[in-house]
Amino acid sequence: MADSDIAIVGGGLVGLCAALALQHPARRVSIIEAAPAGRPQPGGLNARSIALSISSVQIFRALGIWSRLSAEATPIRQIQVSSRGHWGVTRLHAGDYDLDALGYVVENPVLAKVLLEAVEASDRIELEQGASFASISQHDRVDIEYRASKRKRRIDARLALIADGADSAARAALGIGHRRIEYGQSALVVNVEVGKPLPGIAYERFTTQGPLAMLPLGGRRYACVWTCSPSRAEQLAALPEGEFGAALQDTFGFRLGMIEQLGERVAVELRRTRADRLFSGKCLLIGNAANALHPVAGQSFNLSLRDIACLYELLAGRDLAEFDDPAWQALAEDYQQRREPEHRRVIGYGDGLVALFSNPLPVFDRLRAGGLAALDLLPALKAQAAFAGMGLAFGGNRLLRGRL
């Protein structure tokens, strides 16, 4: 790789989406990704998945890839939110908002395959995998050094997007600090097969240790994300399969019948990281490099796509070759100003859910039950919660309207 208009550090799902959105006949986009090409991802009952909000579906429509994704995406037409051991429950129905679905669940390998095929089909995007970031500097252009095939290489770019994750090496190299919040929780992720699937219904069940989500994957398969203390997650991960299934059944209940099959269990400690700012010179942070969130609201990847949608709007119809230093500064400040309010609200919403629904004090039991019951009885408040979850409560632009 040599000269580019836009260089993206990090070629995961977010980096690939950014390249597809920001490519242009007059722009050359380069991506470097540390993972080697062709690295296999687990499939079947061990596949990991992402819940896509409606705003994300609109972005994929605009990029021309939703038709390929939709065939293998499972719609969420209803969400049931409850608190274990209490009577309060809230139900969100897509039909109440004249929608076919509130969101969709797609397996990571499916999404990665579609994105990679679209990137490889573009003559405006160059992707180098197995490329380890080394350094970054800025003068008239952004100079990025990396190592690939045991050789040091470099990219010169007008603009760089930093998308290499929560522990971003590029963010650190730019001198952008970050704050880390440890939740004292772990997420135990496992796919299950159930005896009585209810198509199109997702479940969020709150317990005193944290939420337990069940997301439909199609057929009898569900993706389970069980949040609890790190010690409990470690204990659960080590249990024999039968004992683990019984513990999960006891916590979730029998809404889907018996839990009959289990995939591989993976425990991940939960923390939130937030960058002190979203830019340095001609380098902008997107995705988890900017904010890595608690999974309780399912917004991390969806928020990242709205970062990209914002950048698309800021760069639409503009020739990067004509930018001078004041124009780059104005672009970076505009990006920060536009994204910061939604970042704050989504972070606050997620942290509020964690505080309310993971607190073991008895008074919070009553607040949880009463709050869920009240939400179910107040259509305006429920609609506000639904539209926030769908990513439609924070304004819009062309990508969020489903077109370029």
C-alpha positions in Angstrom: 0.0 0.0 0.0 1.1 3.6 -0.6 -1.0 6.7 -1.0 -4.7 6.7 0.0 -7.4 9.3 0.5 -8.8 7.5 3.6 -6.8 4.9 5.6 -8.7 2.7 8.2 -6.8 1.1 11.0 -8.8 -2.0 11.9 -10.5 -4.1 9.3 -13.1 -5.8 11.6 -16.8 -5.4 11.0 -16.8 -1.6 11.8 -13.7 -0.9 9.6 -15.2 -2.8 6.6 -18.5 -1.0 7.0 -16.7 2.4 7.1 -14.8 1.6 3.9 -18.0 0.6 2.0 -19.8 3.7 3.2 -17.0 6.2 2.4 -15.7 4.8 -0.9 -16.2 7.2 -3.8 -15.1 7.3 -7.4 -12.6 10.0 -6.5 -11.4 8.3 -3.3 -9.0 5.5 -2.6 -9.6 3.7 0.7 -7.0 1.5 2.4 -7.7 -0.9 5.3 -5.1 -2.6 7.5 -6.3 -5.5 9.7 -4.1 -7.4 12.2 -6.0 -10.7 11.8 -4.7 -13.0 9.0 -6.7 -13.6 5.9 -9.0 -16.6 6.0 -9.1 -16.9 9.8 -12.0 -19.3 10.4 -14.9 -18.2 12.6 -17.0 -20.8 14.5 -20.3 -21.6 12.9 -23.4 -23.6 13.8 -24.3 -23.8 17.5 -21.0 -22.0 18.3 -21.4 -19.0 16.0 -21.5 -15.5 17.7 -24.1 -13.0 16.6 -25.0 -9.3 16.6 -28.4 -7.7 17.1 -29.0 -5.1 14.4 -31.2 -2.1 15.1 -33.5 -0.8 12.4 -31.1 2.2 11.9 -28.4 -0.4 11.1 -30.6 -2.2 8.6 -31.3 1.1 6.9 -27.5 1.8 6.6 -27.0 -1.7 5.1 -29.9 -1.0 2.7 -28.1 2.2 1.6 -24.8 0.3 1.1 -26.6 -2.3 -1.1 -25.9 -5.3 1.0 -29.1 -5.8 3.0 -30.6 -8.0 0.3 -27.7 -10.5 0.9 -27.9 -10.2 4.7 -31.7 -10.4 5.1 -31.9 -14.0 3.8 -29.9 -15.2 6.8 -31.0 -12.6 9.4 -33.6 -13.5 11.9 -36.3 -10.8 12.6 -37.1 -9.7 16.1 -40.8 -8.8 16.0 -41.4 -8.7 19.7 -39.2 -8.0 22.8 -40.3 -9.2 26.2 -38.6 -7.5 29.2 -39.1 -9.0 32.7 -37.5 -9.2 36.1 -36.8 -12.6 37.6 -39.2 -13.4 40.5 -41.4 -10.4 40.0 -44.6 -9.6 38.2 -43.5 -6.5 36.1 -43.2 -7.1 32.4 -42.9 -4.9 29.2 -43.7 -6.1 25.7 -42.6 -4.2 22.6 -44.3 -5.2 19.3 -43.1 -4.2 15.9 -46.6 -3.9 14.6 -47.3 -1.1 17.1 -44.9 1.1 15.1 -46.0 -0.1 11.6 -42.7 -2.1 11.3 -42.0 -5.6 10.1 -39.4 -6.0 12.9 -37.8 -4.1 15.8 -34.4 -5.4 14.7 -32.7 -8.5 13.3 -30.1 -11.0 14.6 -27.3 -12.0 12.2 -24.4 -14.3 12.9 -21.0 -12.7 12.8 -19.6 -15.1 10.1 -22.5 -14.3 7.8 -22.0 -10.5 8.3 -18.3 -10.8 7.9 -18.6 -12.8 4.7 -21.0 -10.3 3.1 -18.9 -7.3 4.0 -15.7 -8.9 2.8 -17.3 -9.9 -0.5 -18.5 -6.3 -1.0 -15.0 -4.9 -0.2 -13.2 -7.4 -2.5 -15.7 -6.5 -5.3 -14.8 -2.8 -5.0 -11.9 -1.4 -7.1 -11.8 1.6 -4.7 -10.9 -0.3 -1.6 -7.7 -2.1 -0.7 -7.6 -4.5 2.3 -4.4 -5.9 3.7 -4.9 -8.6 6.4 -2.2 -9.9 8.7 -1.0 -6.2 9.0 0.1 -5.2 12.5 -0.1 -1.5 13.3 3.2 0.0 14.3 3.1 3.8 14.4 1.2 6.9 13.2 2.3 10.5 12.6 0.8 13.6 11.1 2.2 16.3 9.0 0.6 17.4 5.7 -0.8 13.9 5.5 -1.2 11.0 8.0 1.6 8.5 7.9 0.8 5.0 9.2 3.5 2.3 9.5 2.6 -1.4 9.9 4.2 -4.8 9.6 3.0 -7.4 7.1 4.7 -10.5 5.9 7.7 -9.7 8.2 8.3 -6.4 6.4 7.7 -2.8 7.5 5.3 -1.0 5.3 3.5 2.3 5.3 0.4 4.2 4.1 0.1 7.9 3.4 -3.4 9.2 3.7 -5.4 12.5 3.8 -7.7 11.2 6.5 -7.3 8.2 9.0 -10.1 6.4 10.8 -9.2 4.5 13.9 -11.3 1.4 14.3 -9.0 -1.1 16.0 -11.1 -1.7 19.1 -11.5 -0.9 22.7 -7.8 -1.4 23.5 -6.8 0.6 20.4 -3.0 0.8 19.8 -3.5 3.6 17.3 -5.6 5.7 19.7 -2.8 5.4 22.3 -0.2 6.3 19.6 -2.1 9.5 18.9 -2.0 10.4 22.6 -5.8 10.2 23.1 -6.6 9.1 26.6 -9.5 7.0 27.6 -11.5 6.2 30.7 -12.3 2.6 31.7 -15.3 1.6 33.9 -15.2 -1.9 35.3 -18.7 -3.2 35.9 -17.7 -6.1 38.1 -19.6 -8.4 35.8 -18.9 -10.9 33.1 -21.0 -12.0 30.1 -21.3 -15.7 29.5 -22.2 -16.2 25.9 -23.6 -19.5 24.6 -26.0 -20.6 21.9 -28.8 -23.0 22.8 -31.4 -25.1 21.2 -34.8 -25.1 22.9 -37.8 -27.4 22.8 -40.6 -24.8 22.1 -39.2 -21.9 20.1 -41.4 -18.8 19.6 -40.4 -17.3 16.3 -39.5 -13.6 16.3 -39.5 -13.1 20.1 -36.4 -11.9 22.0 -36.2 -11.9 25.7 -34.4 -9.6 28.2 -34.7 -11.0 31.7 -33.2 -9.0 34.6 -31.8 -10.8 37.7 -30.1 -9.4 40.8 -26.6 -10.2 39.2 -27.3 -8.8 35.8 -29.5 -9.3 32.6 -30.0 -12.5 30.7 -30.9 -12.1 27.0 -32.2 -14.7 24.6 -32.1 -13.7 20.9 -33.7 -15.8 18.2 -31.3 -17.2 15.6 -33.9 -19.1 13.6 -35.3 -22.6 14.0 -34.7 -23.8 17.5 -31.5 -21.8 18.1 -31.2 -18.8 20.4 -28.2 -16.7 21.3 -27.9 -16.4 25.1 -25.9 -13.6 26.8 -26.0 -14.2 30.6 -24.5 -11.4 32.7 -23.4 -12.2 36.2 -20.4 -11.7 38.6 -17.0 -12.8 37.3 -16.7 -15.6 39.9 -20.2 -16.9 39.0 -19.4 -16.8 35.3 -16.2 -18.7 35.8 -18.1 -21.3 37.9 -20.9 -21.6 35.3 -18.4 -22.0 32.4 -16.7 -24.9 34.2 -19.9 -26.8 35.1 -20.7 -30.0 33.3 -23.1 -29.4 30.4 -26.1 -30.9 32.2 -25.6 -28.8 35.4 -25.1 -25.7 33.3 -28.3 -26.3 31.4 -30.2 -26.8 34.6 -28.8 -23.5 36.0 -29.7 -21.6 32.9 -33.2 -23.2 32.8 -33.8 -22.1 36.5 -32.7 -18.5 35.7 -34.6 -18.1 32.4 -37.6 -20.2 33.0 -39.7 -22.4 30.6 -41.0 -19.8 28.2 -39.2 -21.6 25.4 -39.6 -25.1 26.8 -36.6 -27.2 27.8 -33.1 -26.2 26.9 -32.0 -29.2 24.9 -28.6 -28.4 23.3 -25.7 -26.2 24.3 -22.9 -24.7 22.2 -19.5 -23.6 23.4 -19.5 -21.3 26.5 -17.3 -18.2 26.4 -17.0 -15.8 29.4 -16.0 -12.2 28.8 -15.3 -9.6 31.6 -17.4 -6.5 31.0 -16.0 -3.0 31.0 -16.8 0.2 29.3 -14.1 2.4 27.6 -14.7 5.9 26.4 -12.1 8.0 24.6 -11.4 11.5 26.0 -12.0 12.9 22.5 -13.0 11.6 19.1 -10.1 13.1 17.0 -6.5 14.2 16.8 -5.7 16.3 13.8 -6.7 14.3 10.7 -7.4 11.1 12.6 -11.0 10.3 13.8 -12.1 7.5 16.2 -15.0 5.3 15.3 -16.5 2.1 16.8 -15.1 0.6 20.0 -12.0 2.8 19.7 -14.3 5.7 20.6 -16.8 3.9 22.9 -17.0 0.2 24.0 -20.3 -0.3 25.8 -22.0 -2.8 28.2 -24.0 -5.2 26.1 -27.2 -4.7 28.1 -28.8 -2.3 25.5 -27.2 -4.1 22.5 -26.0 -0.7 21.1 -22.3 -1.0 20.6 -22.1 -2.1 16.9 -25.2 -0.1 16.1 -23.7 3.1 17.6 -20.6 2.5 15.5 -22.6 2.3 12.3 -24.2 5.7 13.2 -20.7 7.1 13.6 -20.0 6.0 10.1 -23.3 7.5 8.9 -22.3 10.8 10.4 -19.0 10.7 8.6 -20.7 9.9 5.3 -22.9 13.0 5.7 -19.9 15.2 6.6 -17.9 14.0 3.6 -20.6 13.7 1.0 -19.8 15.5 -2.2 -16.5 16.9 -0.9 -13.1 16.5 -2.6 -10.6 15.6 0.1 -7.8 17.0 -2.0 -9.2 20.5 -1.5 -9.1 20.4 2.3 -6.6 22.7 4.0 -5.7 22.6 7.7 -8.6 24.8 8.8 -11.0 22.6 6.8 -9.7 19.4 8.5 -10.0 21.0 11.9 -13.6 22.1 11.2 -14.4 18.5 10.0 -13.0 17.0 13.1 -14.7 19.4 15.4 -18.0 19.0 13.6 -17.8 15.2 13.9 -17.1 15.5 17.7 -20.0 17.9 18.1 -22.5 15.8 16.2 -21.6 12.4 17.8 -20.9 13.4 21.4 -24.5 14.0 22.4 -25.7 10.5 21.2 -22.7 8.8 22.7 -23.5 10.4 26.1 -27.1 9.4 25.9 -26.5 5.8 24.9 -23.8 5.4 27.6 -26.1 6.9 30.2 -29.0 4.7 29.1 -26.9 1.6 29.3 -25.3 2.5 32.7 -28.7 3.3 34.0 -30.1 -0.1 33.1 -27.0 -1.7 34.7 -27.5 0.2 37.9 -31.3 -0.4 38.1 -31.5 -4.0 37.0 -28.3 -5.4 38.6 -28.8 -4.1 42.1 -29.6 -6.8 44.7 -31.2 -4.4 47.3 -34.9 -5.2 47.9 -36.0 -1.7 47.2 -34.7 -2.0 43.7 -36.8 -5.2 43.2 -39.9 -3.1 43.7 -38.6 -0.4 41.4 -37.8 -2.9 38.7 -41.2 -4.5 38.8 -43.1 -1.2 39.1 -41.0 0.4 36.3 -41.6 -2.5 33.8 -45.3 -2.5 34.6 -45.6 1.3 34.2 -43.7 1.2 30.9 -46.1 -1.4 29.5 -49.0 0.8 30.4 -47.6 4.1 29.0 -47.6 3.9 25.2 -45.6 7.2 24.7 -42.9 6.2 27.1 -42.7 2.7 25.6 -42.5 4.2 22.1 -39.6 6.4 23.2 -37.8 3.4 24.6 -38.5 1.4 21.4 -37.3 4.1 19.1 -34.1 4.6 21.1 -33.4 0.9 20.9 -34.0 1.0 17.1 -31.5 3.9 16.8 -34.2 6.2 15.4 -34.4 8.7 18.3 -31.2 10.6 17.5 -31.9 12.4 14.3 -31.1 11.1 10.8 -29.3 11.5 7.6 -29.2 10.0 4.1 -27.8 6.6 5.2 -30.4 6.3 8.0 -33.1 6.9 5.4 -31.7 3.9 3.5 -30.1 5.6 0.6 -26.7 7.1 -0.5 
